[in-house]
Every structure is written in structure tokens, then in C-alpha cells.
């Protein structure tokens, strides 16, 4: 497994733990502000993970293309627009 993939998987495991923590907070009727703070942290972590995935994909595309343009730039555009919620 390459280093970037390992880092992404590690991030996802941390996020998984955060989600379980939020579930416990809800079960224990934690204060709303505290729960929402954790939800914001999870959301931020997911966005950063998505950005890392896009970055890794772009590097792979450019590395494999040996300097040539992307074969399917529309595919990358579609992924990016879904990621950033642009219609």
C-alpha cells in the first residue's frame, strides 16, 4: 500500500472513531453545543480527506500520463463538482 493511500485510510479510521464518539454523545444526551462542535469537526475532517483523495488522484493521473494531458478531464471535473457541491 502506498504512503498516500495509508494516510487516507488512517484519516478515515480517525473519522470513524469521531462518528462513534458523536453517537455516544447523543446516547448520553450531551449538550447540543458540544455535539454540534464535534459534528463540525467531523465535517471538516471529511472535507480534508476528500481533498486528499482528489490530490492523490490528480497526482496519479499526471504521473501515469508521462506529461500528456488527462485523457478524461470531464471525469475529473465531474468528481470535483460533486465534491464541492457545484451544480
C-alpha positions in Angstrom: 0.0 0.0 0.0 1.5 3.3 -1.0 2.0 6.1 1.6 -0.8 8.4 0.4 -3.3 5.6 0.5 -2.2 4.6 4.0 -2.6 8.2 5.2 -6.1 8.4 3.7 -7.2 5.2 5.4 -5.8 6.4 8.7 -7.8 9.6 8.3 -10.9 7.6 7.6 -10.3 5.4 10.7 -10.0 8.5 12.9 -13.2 9.9 11.4 -14.9 6.6 12.1 -13.9 7.0 15.8 -15.2 10.6 15.8 -18.5 9.4 14.5 -18.8 6.8 17.2 -18.0 9.5 19.7 -20.8 11.6 18.4 -23.2 8.7 18.6 -22.2 8.2 22.3 -22.7 11.9 22.9 -26.2 11.7 21.5 -27.0 8.5 23.5 -25.7 10.2 26.7 -27.7 13.4 25.9 -24.6 15.6 25.7 -25.0 19.3 25.5 -26.1 20.4 22.0 -23.2 22.8 21.5 -20.7 20.1 22.3 -22.4 17.7 19.8 -22.5 20.3 17.1 -18.9 21.1 17.7 -18.0 17.5 17.1 -20.2 17.3 14.0 -18.4 20.4 12.6 -15.0 18.7 13.3 -16.2 15.5 11.5 -17.4 17.5 8.5 -14.1 19.4 8.3 -12.2 16.1 8.6 -14.3 14.6 5.7 -13.7 17.6 3.5 -9.9 17.4 4.1 -10.0 13.7 3.4 -11.9 14.3 0.2 -9.3 16.9 -0.8 -6.5 14.4 -0.1 -8.3 11.8 -2.3 -8.6 14.3 -5.2 -5.0 15.3 -4.8 -3.8 11.7 -4.9 -6.0 11.0 -7.9 -4.6 14.0 -9.8 -1.0 13.1 -9.0 -1.7 9.6 -10.2 -3.3 10.8 -13.4 -0.4 13.2 -14.1 2.3 10.6 -13.2 0.8 7.9 -15.4 0.2 10.3 -18.3 4.0 10.9 -18.7 3.4 14.5 -19.3 0.4 14.1 -21.6 -2.9 15.9 -20.7 -5.6 13.9 -18.8 -7.4 11.5 -21.1 -10.8 12.2 -19.4 -10.7 15.8 -18.0 -14.5 15.7 -17.9 -14.4 12.8 -15.4 -12.2 14.8 -13.0 -14.4 17.9 -13.4 -17.5 15.8 -12.6 -15.8 14.4 -9.5 -14.7 17.8 -8.3 -18.1 19.4 -8.9 -19.8 16.7 -6.8 -17.1 17.1 -4.1 -17.6 20.9 -3.8 -21.4 20.7 -4.4 -21.5 22.7 -7.6 -24.3 22.1 -10.0 
